[in-house]
Amino acid sequence: MTTTSWTAADLVAIEAAIATGAKRVRFQTHEVEYHSVKELLIARDAIRDALTPPETGSNVMFAQYDSGY
C-alpha cells in the first residue's frame, strides 16, 4: 500500500479543475482523469481531510442542574 502525501498545491489543482469543468488533474508526479464531477468532489474532500489537522480537545459541554431538593 502506498501513501500519498497531499499538498496544498494538489488541493488548488483539483479545485481549479472543478471550477473549470476539467476532468483531468495533474498532481505532483502524476495525472488523473476522473469520470465525473462527483468523483472530483470526493477526491477534493479526501485531499482536504488529509491536509486538515485533527482537532485536539473536545467541544462537548455538560450542564448540571440542581433543583435544591
Secondary structure, DSSP 8 states (H G I E B T S, - for coil): -------HHHHHHHHHHHHHT--EEE-SS-EEE-SSHHHHHHHHHHHHHHHS----S------------
